[in-house]
Amino acid sequence: MATPAATPPAKMRAVLYDACGGGSAGLKHVEVPVPSAKKNEVLLKVEAAAINPLDCKIQKGDLRPLLPRRLPFIPVTDVAGVVVGVGLGVEGLIVGDQVVAMLKSLVRGTSSTSLSTYVCFIFQLLSK
């Protein structure tokens, strides 16, 4: 059974890059504001994230101008973690649920990626 999560802090750790190319040397460890769940979004405390070949192609610049949409960019779209917030319109999930999600970085109007401590994403792409 899921247990309730603590209120997220104001800032979180993330790995990002502000230019394409450069490999691992181009990645930076930073602190950024924790996002908040908007309508139809879930706020997830990330417990695991997977870097896949697409993430590497994006960072090299192979998918410009499609991705990344803007820089700086926090990579990774495959995550697992615990729900710590739900926005209006979200049904079937509660704080404390453990989920696996594929974030929608390729869908126009979304920018969910997560090599970070927390991520907000549209709730329909996940598994409990």
All heavy atoms as an XYZ file, in Angstrom:
931
protein
N       0.833     -1.189      0.000
C       0.000      0.000      0.000
C       0.877      1.251      0.000
O       1.886      1.325      0.674
C      -0.905     -0.035      1.215
C      -1.760      1.189      1.343
S      -3.110      0.838      2.476
C      -4.256      1.987      1.874
N       0.460      2.233     -0.776
C       1.236      3.463     -0.883
C       1.106      4.292      0.384
O       0.079      4.308      1.044
C       0.755      4.266     -2.088
N       2.173      5.011      0.716
C       2.158      5.887      1.882
C       2.211      7.335      1.422
O       2.827      7.642      0.402
C       3.365      5.604      2.800
O       4.559      5.767      2.049
C       3.289      4.216      3.388
N       1.547      8.245      2.142
C       1.551      9.651      1.743
C       2.964     10.223      1.705
O       3.804      9.876      2.522
C       0.711     10.338      2.819
C      -0.114      9.258      3.414
C       0.713      8.007      3.309
N       3.197     11.093      0.749
C       4.511     11.710      0.590
C       4.534     13.072      1.282
O       3.504     13.703      1.481
C       4.822     11.869     -0.888
N       5.709     13.517      1.638
C       5.893     14.832      2.245
C       5.725     15.915      1.182
O       5.852     15.658     -0.007
C       7.275     14.914      2.874
N       5.455     17.131      1.627
C       5.347     18.261      0.710
C       6.695     18.482      0.026
O       7.727     18.507      0.695
C       4.946     19.523      1.481
O       3.722     19.265      2.161
C       4.791     20.707      0.558
N       6.696     18.641     -1.301
C       7.964     18.855     -2.008
C       8.634     20.163     -1.595
O       7.952     21.122     -1.236
C       7.563     18.918     -3.482
C       6.155     18.472     -3.551
C       5.560     18.594     -2.198
N       9.949     20.206     -1.650
C      10.667     21.458     -1.354
C      10.483     22.464     -2.495
O       9.914     22.144     -3.537
C      12.121     20.998     -1.254
C      12.184     19.789     -2.132
C      10.840     19.117     -2.000
N      10.961     23.676     -2.321
C      10.854     24.707     -3.351
C      11.829     24.464     -4.506
O      11.551     24.801     -5.647
C      11.105     26.085     -2.746
N      12.988     23.871     -4.221
C      14.020     23.633     -5.243
C      14.331     22.150     -5.333
O      14.129     21.401     -4.377
C      15.302     24.387     -4.893
C      15.156     25.883     -4.889
C      15.861     26.454     -6.053
C      15.732     27.978     -6.019
N      16.261     28.538     -7.208
N      14.845     21.740     -6.507
C      15.236     20.348     -6.718
C      16.542     20.308     -7.498
O      16.948     21.281     -8.126
C      14.158     19.601     -7.494
C      13.975     20.078     -8.932
S      12.733     19.121     -9.788
C      12.738     19.916    -11.393
N      17.189     19.169     -7.460
C      18.405     18.948     -8.248
C      18.007     18.414     -9.618
O      17.052     17.656     -9.742
C      19.303     17.961     -7.537
C      19.724     18.502     -6.167
C      20.866     17.789     -5.637
N      21.921     17.916     -6.646
C      23.185     17.746     -6.418
N      23.590     17.434     -5.235
N      24.081     17.870     -7.360
N      18.760     18.798    -10.627
C      18.514     18.333    -11.992
C      19.831     18.303    -12.749
O      20.804     18.949    -12.363
C      17.526     19.255    -12.707
N      19.844     17.527    -13.821
C      20.959     17.520    -14.763
C      20.413     18.093    -16.060
O      19.367     17.655    -16.540
C      21.511     16.095    -14.975
C      22.580     16.090    -16.046
C      22.043     15.524    -13.667
N      21.094     19.076    -16.603
C      20.635     19.692    -17.845
C      21.816     20.022    -18.732
O      22.967     19.918    -18.325
C      19.796     20.938    -17.562
C      20.416     22.130    -16.829
C      21.348     22.942    -17.695
C      19.307     23.023    -16.309
N      21.492     20.407    -19.961
C      22.518     20.961    -20.849
C      21.938     22.181    -21.534
O      20.731     22.295    -21.732
C      23.052     19.936    -21.853
C      22.027     19.202    -22.674
C      21.597     19.701    -23.895
C      21.510     17.993    -22.243
C      20.668     19.017    -24.656
C      20.593     17.294    -23.002
C      20.166     17.813    -24.215
O      19.244     17.132    -24.968
N      22.823     23.157    -21.845
C      22.356     24.385    -22.468
C      22.867     24.557    -23.891
O      22.658     25.592    -24.511
C      22.690     25.611    -21.615
C      24.144     25.677    -21.207
O      24.981     25.023    -21.852
O      24.435     26.395    -20.237
N      23.515     23.511    -24.418
C      23.936     23.482    -25.825
C      24.000     22.021    -26.247
O      24.309     21.153    -25.441
C      25.297     24.140    -26.003
N      23.697     21.762    -27.497
C      23.772     20.390    -27.998
C      25.228     20.018    -28.238
O      26.070     20.871    -28.518
C      22.968     20.246    -29.284
S      21.200     20.360    -28.996
N      25.501     18.733    -28.111
C      26.867     18.246    -28.283
C      27.605     18.283    -26.955
O      27.064     18.634    -25.921
N      28.833     17.846    -26.992
C      29.650     17.905    -25.788
C      29.616     16.659    -24.928
O      30.356     16.578    -23.959
N      28.728     15.698    -25.249
C      28.672     14.468    -24.475
C      28.456     14.727    -23.000
O      27.819     15.702    -22.607
N      29.000     13.869    -22.163
C      28.796     14.007    -20.724
C      29.418     15.292    -20.179
O      28.962     15.822    -19.171
C      29.342     12.787    -19.987
O      30.731     12.667    -20.196
N      30.432     15.819    -20.852
C      31.051     17.067    -20.400
C      30.091     18.250    -20.516
O      30.246     19.249    -19.823
C      32.323     17.346    -21.199
N      29.075     18.138    -21.381
C      28.104     19.209    -21.566
C      26.986     19.219    -20.536
O      26.181     20.140    -20.486
N      26.930     18.170    -19.696
C      25.873     18.078    -18.685
C      26.254     18.872    -17.444
O      27.405     18.889    -17.030
C      25.627     16.616    -18.323
C      25.170     15.728    -19.471
C      25.103     14.283    -19.012
C      23.839     16.183    -20.030
N      25.265     19.534    -16.846
C      25.503     20.353    -15.657
C      24.543     19.938    -14.542
O      23.355     19.721    -14.794
C      25.260     21.829    -15.976
C      26.174     22.374    -17.034
C      25.831     23.801    -17.357
C      26.749     24.315    -18.444
N      26.456     25.674    -18.833
N      25.053     19.861    -13.316
C      24.227     19.630    -12.134
C      23.783     20.994    -11.623
O      24.616     21.855    -11.346
C      25.018     18.900    -11.053
C      25.378     17.502    -11.442
N      24.620     16.426    -11.078
C      26.382     17.011    -12.193
C      25.158     15.327    -11.565
N      26.232     15.657    -12.253
N      22.457     21.187    -11.510
C      21.924     22.491    -11.112
C      20.779     22.312    -10.112
O      20.267     21.208     -9.931
C      21.401     23.281    -12.336
C      22.528     23.574    -13.309
C      20.273     22.523    -13.026
N      20.372     23.412     -9.496
C      19.152     23.454     -8.706
C      18.157     24.323     -9.447
O      18.502     25.411     -9.921
C      19.418     24.026     -7.313
C      20.019     23.025     -6.374
C      19.863     23.434     -4.909
O      19.297     24.505     -4.612
O      20.318     22.662     -4.071
N      16.933     23.822     -9.594
C      15.866     24.532    -10.293
C      14.596     24.445     -9.437
O      14.489     23.580     -8.566
C      15.619     23.944    -11.697
C      16.836     24.135    -12.600
C      15.245     22.474    -11.628
N      13.608     25.319     -9.694
C      12.357     25.240     -8.926
C      11.626     23.917     -9.179
O      11.635     23.395    -10.294
C      11.538     26.417     -9.457
C      12.527     27.341    -10.074
C      13.642     26.465    -10.594
N      10.986     23.399     -8.143
C      10.143     22.219     -8.291
C       8.872     22.652     -9.018
O       8.252     23.651     -8.637
C       9.785     21.612     -6.908
C       8.754     20.504     -7.046
C      11.036     21.091     -6.225
N       8.471     21.945    -10.084
C       7.233     22.314    -10.776
C       6.017     21.990     -9.909
O       6.116     21.228     -8.943
C       7.266     21.443    -12.035
C       8.108     20.272    -11.659
C       9.113     20.772    -10.669
N       4.874     22.562    -10.262
C       3.630     22.217     -9.571
C       2.661     21.647    -10.596
O       2.678     22.034    -11.768
C       3.031     23.433     -8.867
O       2.790     24.469     -9.787
N       1.832     20.714    -10.152
C       0.897     20.043    -11.055
C      -0.202     21.000    -11.497
O      -0.896     21.594    -10.666
C       0.300     18.820    -10.370
N      -0.342     21.155    -12.801
C      -1.416     21.962    -13.374
C      -2.574     21.035    -13.722
O      -2.536     19.841    -13.433
C      -0.904     22.684    -14.617
C       0.221     23.665    -14.341
C       0.665     24.332    -15.614
C       1.817     25.279    -15.364
N       3.116     24.637    -15.470
N      -3.583     21.557    -14.366
C      -4.749     20.758    -14.761
C      -4.293     19.527    -15.555
O      -3.481     19.642    -16.475
C      -5.705     21.601    -15.590
C      -6.981     20.885    -15.945
C      -7.933     21.778    -16.692
C      -9.193     20.989    -16.999
N     -10.144     21.779    -17.759
N      -4.809     18.361    -15.177
C      -4.521     17.075    -15.833
C      -3.068     16.625    -15.694
O      -2.615     15.794    -16.478
C      -4.928     17.093    -17.312
C      -6.412     17.277    -17.487
O      -7.205     16.755    -16.711
N      -6.805     18.036    -18.489
N      -2.332     17.170    -14.748
C      -0.941     16.773    -14.545
C      -0.743     16.115    -13.185
O      -1.506     16.330    -12.255
C       0.002     17.979    -14.643
C       0.167     18.518    -16.027
C       1.197     19.627    -16.091
O       1.499     20.267    -15.057
O       1.705     19.859    -17.195
N       0.320     15.328    -13.129
C       0.743     14.650    -11.910
C       2.143     15.141    -11.578
O       2.972     15.301    -12.472
C       0.772     13.121    -12.144
C       1.391     12.398    -10.966
C      -0.612     12.601    -12.437
N       2.402     15.397    -10.293
C       3.756     15.707     -9.838
C       4.339     14.431     -9.256
O       3.756     13.839     -8.347
C       3.759     16.821     -8.788
C       5.123     17.166     -8.187
C       6.097     17.667     -9.248
C       4.977     18.185     -7.065
N       5.460     14.000     -9.797
C       6.092     12.745     -9.411
C       7.438     13.019     -8.768
O       8.226     13.813     -9.284
C       6.299     11.884    -10.661
C       6.835     10.477    -10.461
C       5.757      9.581     -9.872
C       7.296      9.903    -11.790
N       7.708     12.384     -7.624
C       9.056     12.381     -7.051
C       9.765     11.223     -7.722
O       9.393     10.066     -7.551
C       9.043     12.203     -5.538
C      10.451     12.244     -4.963
C      10.449     12.185     -3.452
C      11.804     12.460     -2.860
N      12.897     11.649     -3.340
N      10.766     11.518     -8.508
C      11.450     10.515     -9.323
C      12.333      9.636     -8.442
O      13.186     10.132     -7.712
C      12.277     11.191    -10.435
C      13.037     10.162    -11.239
C      11.371     12.024    -11.337
N      12.117      8.326     -8.535
C      12.923      7.340     -7.822
C      13.920      6.667     -8.771
O      14.963      6.203     -8.342
C      12.026      6.284     -7.174
C      11.007      6.845     -6.194
C      11.621      7.322     -4.895
O      12.700      6.829     -4.522
O      11.016      8.203     -4.253
N      13.571      6.591    -10.067
C      14.449      5.984    -11.070
C      14.180      6.634    -12.422
O      13.043      7.000    -12.729
C      14.198      4.477    -11.161
N      15.220      6.788    -13.212
C      15.105      7.337    -14.560
C      16.039      6.556    -15.473
O      17.138      6.177    -15.054
C      15.477      8.818    -14.577
N      15.595      6.308    -16.698
C      16.405      5.540    -17.644
C      16.831      6.422    -18.807
O      16.003      7.072    -19.434
C      15.610      4.341    -18.161
N      18.116      6.439    -19.076
C      18.643      7.139    -20.246
C      18.654      6.141    -21.388
O      19.203      5.049    -21.262
C      20.068      7.669    -19.973
C      20.029      8.679    -18.824
C      20.667      8.285    -21.229
C      21.396      9.122    -18.339
N      18.012      6.503    -22.497
C      17.960      5.590    -23.634
C      18.622      6.223    -24.859
O      19.011      7.392    -24.824
C      16.514      5.148    -23.901
C      15.610      6.295    -24.277
O      15.939      7.090    -25.142
N      14.462      6.398    -23.640
N      18.772      5.475    -25.949
C      19.472      6.013    -27.130
C      18.873      7.299    -27.682
O      19.600      8.157    -28.181
C      19.368      4.876    -28.145
C      19.288      3.636    -27.311
C      18.462      4.046    -26.109
N      17.559      7.476    -27.580
C      16.947      8.707    -28.065
C      17.458      9.916    -27.277
O      17.740     10.964    -27.854
C      15.424      8.628    -27.973
C      14.672      9.857    -28.467
C      14.981     10.141    -29.939
C      13.179      9.679    -28.262
N      17.617      9.746    -25.970
C      18.149     10.841    -25.154
C      19.541     11.252    -25.630
O      19.875     12.441    -25.664
C      18.214     10.431    -23.679
C      16.834     10.174    -23.089
O      15.952     11.026    -23.259
O      16.657      9.114    -22.464
N      20.353     10.279    -25.992
C      21.707     10.565    -26.478
C      21.671     11.313    -27.804
O      22.439     12.257    -28.019
C      22.500      9.269    -26.610
S      22.763      8.442    -25.031
N      20.757     10.920    -28.703
C      20.631     11.598    -30.002
C      20.171     13.045    -29.822
O      20.641     13.949    -30.513
C      19.663     10.846    -30.907
C      20.218      9.536    -31.404
C      19.203      8.834    -32.285
C      19.695      7.469    -32.661
N      20.270      7.403    -33.966
N      19.239     13.251    -28.890
C      18.763     14.614    -28.621
C      19.920     15.477    -28.129
O      20.129     16.591    -28.596
C      17.609     14.605    -27.598
C      16.374     13.923    -28.187
C      17.273     16.030    -27.149
C      15.280     13.635    -27.165
N      20.707     14.953    -27.183
C      21.802     15.730    -26.609
C      22.887     16.025    -27.650
O      23.477     17.093    -27.644
C      22.400     14.996    -25.404
C      23.173     15.906    -24.473
C      24.664     15.883    -24.687
O      25.203     14.986    -25.320
N      25.331     16.880    -24.149
N      23.131     15.083    -28.566
C      24.120     15.324    -29.626
C      23.659     16.380    -30.620
O      24.459     16.968    -31.333
C      24.381     14.018    -30.391
C      25.325     13.079    -29.681
C      25.496     11.766    -30.413
C      25.917     11.919    -31.842
N      26.081     10.630    -32.535
N      22.329     16.621    -30.691
C      21.793     17.585    -31.649
C      21.266     16.926    -32.908
O      20.887     17.621    -33.851
N      21.201     15.599    -32.931
C      20.745     14.875    -34.122
C      19.279     15.129    -34.462
O      18.868     14.890    -35.593
C      20.952     13.366    -33.952
C      22.417     12.962    -33.946
O      23.276     13.824    -34.266
O      22.706     11.798    -33.617
N      18.482     15.599    -33.513
C      17.049     15.796    -33.747
C      16.652     17.268    -33.820
O      15.476     17.603    -33.750
C      16.235     15.090    -32.656
C      16.458     13.590    -32.562
C      15.622     12.991    -31.448
C      16.142     12.900    -33.877
N      17.639     18.173    -33.945
C      17.334     19.587    -34.097
C      16.677     19.796    -35.446
O      17.029     19.129    -36.391
C      18.603     20.447    -34.011
C      19.253     20.464    -32.645
C      18.496     21.103    -31.548
N      18.518     22.545    -31.599
C      17.656     23.280    -30.931
N      16.739     22.753    -30.199
N      17.720     24.572    -31.008
N      15.694     20.642    -35.616
C      15.129     21.577    -34.654
C      13.956     20.998    -33.836
O      13.383     21.703    -33.023
C      14.639     22.720    -35.513
C      14.174     22.046    -36.764
C      15.152     20.893    -36.951
N      13.600     19.726    -34.045
C      12.473     19.139    -33.316
C      12.727     19.082    -31.813
O      11.906     19.521    -31.020
C      12.179     17.731    -33.855
C      11.061     16.964    -33.173
C       9.728     17.668    -33.370
C      10.986     15.534    -33.709
N      13.843     18.519    -31.412
C      14.197     18.402    -29.990
C      15.662     18.749    -29.795
O      16.475     18.430    -30.649
C      13.939     16.980    -29.479
C      12.489     16.592    -29.332
C      12.379     15.118    -28.989
C      11.798     17.420    -28.265
N      16.050     19.362    -28.735
C      15.149     19.858    -27.702
C      14.403     21.096    -28.165
O      14.929     21.869    -28.969
C      16.070     20.175    -26.531
C      17.393     20.470    -27.160
C      17.450     19.607    -28.390
N      13.196     21.280    -27.660
C      12.373     22.429    -28.066
C      13.022     23.748    -27.687
O      12.926     24.718    -28.400
C      10.991     22.343    -27.440
C      10.188     21.188    -27.974
C       8.761     21.286    -27.492
N       8.029     20.092    -27.806
C       7.529     19.810    -29.004
N       7.707     20.642    -29.988
N       6.873     18.701    -29.216
N      13.639     23.784    -26.492
C      14.367     24.988    -26.072
C      15.465     24.592    -25.094
O      15.391     23.540    -24.480
C      13.432     26.027    -25.469
C      12.701     25.607    -24.225
C      11.735     26.688    -23.740
N      10.392     26.580    -24.192
C       9.434     25.820    -23.654
N       9.669     25.093    -22.682
N       8.234     25.800    -24.102
N      16.450     25.432    -25.002
C      17.569     25.205    -24.090
C      17.498     26.226    -22.963
O      17.029     27.335    -23.187
C      18.892     25.333    -24.847
C      19.108     24.279    -25.927
C      20.289     24.651    -26.810
C      19.304     22.900    -25.337
N      17.917     25.929    -21.764
C      18.499     24.669    -21.331
C      17.449     23.559    -21.320
O      16.251     23.830    -21.239
C      19.018     24.956    -19.927
C      18.249     26.144    -19.458
C      17.857     26.914    -20.676
N      17.910     22.311    -21.373
C      17.045     21.146    -21.511
C      17.416     20.088    -20.478
O      18.587     19.760    -20.317
C      17.207     20.570    -22.923
C      16.282     19.431    -23.241
C      14.942     19.654    -23.499
C      16.768     18.132    -23.296
C      14.095     18.605    -23.813
C      15.927     17.078    -23.611
C      14.588     17.309    -23.873
N      16.402     19.584    -19.759
C      16.596     18.481    -18.814
C      16.185     17.206    -19.543
O      15.025     17.061    -19.903
C      15.758     18.673    -17.535
C      16.149     19.970    -16.823
C      15.920     17.467    -16.610
C      15.253     20.340    -15.655
N      17.123     16.282    -19.802
C      16.798     15.090    -20.591
C      16.079     13.998    -19.796
O      15.896     14.129    -18.591
C      18.181     14.614    -21.041
C      19.097     15.058    -19.957
C      18.528     16.346    -19.440
N      15.693     12.952    -20.481
C      15.142     11.682    -20.002
C      13.612     11.705    -19.957
O      13.020     12.642    -19.416
C      15.707     11.265    -18.625
C      15.049      9.994    -18.123
C      17.211     11.059    -18.726
N      12.992     10.676    -20.523
C      11.534     10.580    -20.558
C      10.987      9.313    -19.901
O       9.781      9.180    -19.766
C      11.025     10.628    -22.008
O      11.614      9.572    -22.753
C      11.326     11.959    -22.658
N      11.826      8.379    -19.494
C      11.366      7.135    -18.863
C      11.670      7.196    -17.375
O      12.840      7.230    -16.977
C      12.072      5.924    -19.492
C      11.851      5.843    -20.993
O      10.789      6.282    -21.465
O      12.744      5.344    -21.700
N      10.610      7.225    -16.542
C      10.787      7.425    -15.108
C       9.881      6.515    -14.284
O       8.873      6.012    -14.774
C      10.517      8.894    -14.703
C      11.505      9.846    -15.348
C       9.093      9.298    -15.024
N      10.233      6.349    -13.032
C       9.394      5.675    -12.042
C       9.512      6.453    -10.750
O      10.561      7.031    -10.454
C       9.858      4.233    -11.836
N       8.433      6.481     -9.985
C       8.484      7.197     -8.721
C       7.167      7.197     -7.993
O       6.278      6.389     -8.271
N       7.028      8.155     -7.073
C       5.865      8.247     -6.203
C       5.125      9.550     -6.492
O       5.735     10.621     -6.561
C       6.306      8.212     -4.722
C       5.117      8.365     -3.790
C       7.055      6.932     -4.426
N       3.805      9.475     -6.633
C       2.977     10.654     -6.850
C       2.983     11.504     -5.582
O       2.686     11.011     -4.490
C       1.532     10.248     -7.213
C       0.628     11.478     -7.308
C       1.513      9.456     -8.521
N       3.350     12.789     -5.724
C       3.339     13.708     -4.579
C       2.358     14.860     -4.775
O       2.182     15.671     -3.887
C       4.762     14.246     -4.258
C       5.661     13.130     -3.788
C       5.357     14.979     -5.440
N       1.729     14.916     -5.953
C       0.724     15.943     -6.209
C      -0.088     15.599     -7.439
O       0.421     14.969     -8.367
N      -1.368     15.996     -7.425
C      -2.231     15.785     -8.593
C      -2.964     17.077     -8.903
O      -3.400     17.788     -8.002
C      -3.236     14.635     -8.377
C      -2.540     13.303     -8.302
C      -4.089     14.846     -7.149
N      -3.061     17.381    -10.188
C      -3.771     18.574    -10.617
C      -5.258     18.299    -10.795
O      -5.706     17.145    -10.757
N      -6.023     19.368    -11.006
C      -7.452     19.230    -11.272
C      -7.666     18.339    -12.488
O      -6.915     18.410    -13.455
C      -8.076     20.600    -11.526
C      -8.111     21.549    -10.333
C      -8.608     22.924    -10.755
C      -8.994     20.989     -9.233
N      -8.685     17.508    -12.449
C      -9.012     16.653    -13.577
C      -8.342     15.297    -13.555
O      -8.645     14.441    -14.378
N      -7.424     15.072    -12.629
C      -6.744     13.783    -12.537
C      -7.609     12.845    -11.706
O      -7.950     13.155    -10.569
C      -5.343     13.914    -11.902
C      -4.717     12.552    -11.684
C      -4.454     14.787    -12.770
N      -7.965     11.705    -12.283
C      -8.748     10.693    -11.575
C      -7.994      9.381    -11.601
O      -7.276      9.083    -12.552
C     -10.112     10.529    -12.235
C     -10.985     11.774    -12.138
C     -12.323     11.600    -12.830
O     -12.636     10.483    -13.282
O     -13.042     12.602    -12.919
N      -8.146      8.580    -10.561
C      -7.524      7.261    -10.524
C      -6.132      7.246     -9.929
O      -5.506      6.197     -9.859
N      -5.620      8.399     -9.526
C      -4.313      8.479     -8.857
C      -4.450      9.308     -7.600
O      -5.179     10.299     -7.587
C      -3.268      9.146     -9.752
C      -2.689      8.347    -10.886
C      -1.698      9.203    -11.662
C      -1.999      7.103    -10.385
N      -3.717      8.911     -6.574
C      -3.683      9.696     -5.348
C      -2.236      9.849     -4.902
O      -1.363      9.089     -5.332
C      -4.524      9.042     -4.225
C      -3.997      7.637     -3.894
C      -5.996      9.010     -4.596
C      -4.633      7.010     -2.669
N      -2.007     10.820     -4.055
C      -0.675     11.019     -3.482
C      -0.243      9.724     -2.801
O      -1.012      9.095     -2.085
C      -0.678     12.205     -2.489
C       0.626     12.272     -1.711
C      -0.930     13.509     -3.238
N       0.981      9.299     -3.081
C       1.522      8.071     -2.514
C       1.524      6.909     -3.493
O       2.226      5.923     -3.278
N       0.749      6.992     -4.587
C       0.764      5.921     -5.595
C       2.145      5.814     -6.229
O       2.791      6.832     -6.513
C      -0.259      6.180     -6.707
C      -1.686      5.812     -6.323
O      -1.868      5.137     -5.287
O      -2.608      6.201     -7.068
N       2.584      4.597     -6.463
C       3.847      4.352     -7.158
C       3.535      4.092     -8.624
O       2.655      3.283     -8.930
C       4.575      3.168     -6.543
C       4.971      3.407     -5.105
C       5.635      2.205     -4.462
O       5.645      1.118     -5.009
N       6.207      2.422     -3.296
N       4.243      4.789     -9.532
C       3.951      4.684    -10.960
C       5.223      4.594    -11.790
O       6.310      4.958    -11.349
C       3.107      5.887    -11.456
C       1.769      5.959    -10.745
C       3.856      7.192    -11.289
N       5.037      4.090    -13.012
C       6.062      4.106    -14.052
C       5.476      4.935    -15.180
O       4.298      4.788    -15.507
C       6.367      2.674    -14.548
C       7.318      2.697    -15.730
C       6.921      1.833    -13.410
N       6.258      5.830    -15.772
C       5.724      6.718    -16.799
C       6.707      6.928    -17.941
O       7.916      6.911    -17.748
C       5.371      8.070    -16.180
N       6.141      7.120    -19.132
C       6.902      7.577    -20.296
C       6.410      8.994    -20.557
O       5.240      9.197    -20.895
C       6.629      6.696    -21.503
C       7.431      7.093    -22.716
S       7.076      5.972    -24.072
C       6.876      7.164    -25.359
N       7.263      9.969    -20.360
C       6.871     11.365    -20.445
C       6.707     11.803    -21.888
O       7.367     11.291    -22.786
C       7.897     12.224    -19.708
C       8.171     11.758    -18.264
C       9.264     12.608    -17.648
C       6.916     11.782    -17.427
N       5.855     12.787    -22.123
C       5.474     13.205    -23.467
C       6.308     14.370    -23.990
O       5.777     15.428    -24.288
C       4.013     13.623    -23.472
C       3.026     12.523    -23.319
C       1.639     13.122    -23.352
C       0.649     12.166    -23.933
N      -0.657     12.767    -24.095
N       7.588     14.211    -24.141
C       8.410     15.320    -24.633
C       8.215     15.563    -26.127
O       8.572     16.616    -26.631
C       9.888     15.077    -24.343
O      10.347     13.959    -25.047
N       7.650     14.601    -26.846
C       7.470     14.759    -28.290
C       6.125     15.361    -28.667
O       5.888     15.657    -29.826
C       7.613     13.399    -28.990
C       8.991     12.763    -28.874
C       8.968     11.356    -29.454
C      10.038     13.609    -29.554
N       5.223     15.563    -27.702
C       3.899     16.093    -27.981
C       3.932     17.608    -27.873
O       4.421     18.158    -26.898
C       2.853     15.502    -27.014
C       1.492     16.141    -27.228
C       2.789     13.996    -27.170
N       3.392     18.281    -28.895
C       3.385     19.740    -28.908
C       2.668     20.275    -27.664
O       1.622     19.795    -27.266
C       2.705     20.236    -30.176
C       2.801     21.726    -30.374
C       2.274     22.087    -31.763
N       2.466     23.481    -32.037
C       3.592     24.003    -32.463
N       4.640     23.250    -32.658
N       3.691     25.290    -32.714
N       3.244     21.259    -27.026
C       2.648     21.869    -25.856
C       3.080     21.243    -24.540
O       2.697     21.709    -23.488
N       3.874     20.175    -24.606
C       4.379     19.581    -23.367
C       5.892     19.639    -23.381
O       6.512     19.709    -24.430
C       3.941     18.111    -23.209
O       4.533     17.346    -24.245
C       2.442     17.965    -23.246
N       6.478     19.595    -22.213
C       7.938     19.623    -22.148
C       8.433     18.737    -21.019
O       9.453     19.012    -20.423
C       8.422     21.058    -21.959
O       7.895     21.574    -20.764
N       7.683     17.687    -20.716
C       8.044     16.832    -19.597
C       9.288     16.007    -19.894
O       9.307     15.203    -20.811
C       6.890     15.883    -19.277
O       5.773     16.602    -18.870
N      10.301     16.223    -19.124
C      11.510     15.402    -19.145
C      12.008     15.338    -17.721
O      11.630     16.164    -16.903
C      12.591     16.018    -20.060
O      12.830     17.359    -19.646
C      12.161     15.983    -21.513
N      12.853     14.345    -17.408
C      13.118     14.220    -15.988
C      14.395     13.562    -15.562
O      14.376     12.499    -14.992
C      12.000     13.463    -15.317
O      12.208     13.537    -13.932
N      15.512     14.165    -15.792
C      16.722     13.762    -15.094
C      16.822     14.750    -13.931
O      17.698     15.598    -13.864
C      17.938     13.811    -16.007
C      19.150     12.982    -15.568
C      18.757     11.566    -15.167
C      20.187     12.926    -16.653
N      15.786     14.656    -13.066
C      15.620     15.595    -11.960
C      14.928     14.883    -10.808
O      14.485     13.750    -10.937
C      14.788     16.795    -12.415
O      13.519     16.370    -12.871
N      14.812     15.569     -9.693
C      14.208     14.983     -8.503
C      12.694     14.888     -8.617
O      12.085     13.941     -8.131
C      14.568     15.824     -7.258
O      15.973     16.056     -7.251
C      14.193     15.109     -5.982
N      12.056     15.870     -9.268
C      10.603     15.895     -9.448
C      10.289     16.198    -10.902
O      11.061     16.868    -11.587
C       9.958     16.987     -8.581
C      10.065     16.742     -7.101
C      11.160     17.197     -6.386
C       9.069     16.049     -6.415
C      11.272     16.983     -5.018
C       9.183     15.828     -5.047
C      10.277     16.290     -4.363
O      10.384     16.056     -3.020
N       9.101     15.753    -11.365
C       8.646     16.073    -12.711
C       7.127     16.136    -12.720
O       6.457     15.386    -12.016
C       9.154     15.051    -13.757
C       8.580     13.670    -13.507
C       8.842     15.513    -15.177
N       6.577     17.063    -13.509
C       5.136     17.117    -13.768
C       4.898     16.567    -15.163
O       5.676     16.833    -16.086
C       4.634     18.561    -13.726
S       4.235     19.127    -12.091
N       3.822     15.806    -15.309
C       3.511     15.259    -16.631
C       2.023     15.004    -16.749
O       1.309     14.895    -15.759
C       4.308     13.974    -16.898
C       4.000     12.862    -15.942
C       3.076     11.883    -16.260
C       4.645     12.781    -14.725
C       2.800     10.861    -15.381
C       4.383     11.767    -13.834
C       3.451     10.791    -14.164
N       1.546     14.907    -17.988
C       0.157     14.591    -18.257
C      -0.098     13.152    -17.831
O       0.625     12.249    -18.243
C      -0.173     14.819    -19.744
C      -0.022     16.308    -20.051
C      -1.591     14.334    -20.060
C      -0.162     16.663    -21.500
N      -1.103     12.927    -17.012
C      -1.251     11.681    -16.288
C      -1.636     10.461    -17.095
O      -1.557      9.362    -16.610
C      -2.232     11.858    -15.132
C      -3.677     11.905    -15.557
C      -4.463     10.773    -15.497
C      -4.237     13.075    -16.015
C      -5.792     10.818    -15.868
C      -5.558     13.137    -16.398
C      -6.334     12.005    -16.323
N      -2.016     10.572    -18.346
C      -2.502      9.393    -19.044
C      -1.429      8.423    -19.506
O      -1.737      7.311    -19.891
C      -3.406      9.793    -20.192
C      -2.778     10.791    -21.147
C      -3.829     11.687    -21.779
O      -4.024     12.799    -21.311
N      -4.475     11.234    -22.791
N      -0.159      8.770    -19.484
C       0.892      7.867    -19.919
C       1.635      7.292    -18.723
O       2.743      7.688    -18.429
C       1.898      8.599    -20.814
C       1.530      8.766    -22.256
C       2.653      9.470    -23.010
C       1.193      7.465    -22.926
N       1.018      6.368    -18.021
C       1.691      5.777    -16.879
C       1.074      4.427    -16.541
O       0.058      4.051    -17.069
C       1.648      6.698    -15.656
C       0.287      7.150    -15.148
C      -0.347      6.098    -14.272
C       0.459      8.431    -14.382
N       1.739      3.729    -15.653
C       1.252      2.447    -15.155
C       1.432      2.415    -13.646
O       2.494      2.770    -13.145
C       2.043      1.302    -15.798
O       1.634      0.069    -15.263
N       0.381      1.999    -12.933
C       0.460      1.877    -11.471
C       1.010      0.524    -11.097
O       0.777     -0.449    -11.728
C      -0.925      2.018    -10.850
C      -1.282      3.448    -10.552
C      -2.683      3.668    -10.130
C      -3.111      3.156     -8.808
N      -4.377      3.664     -8.357
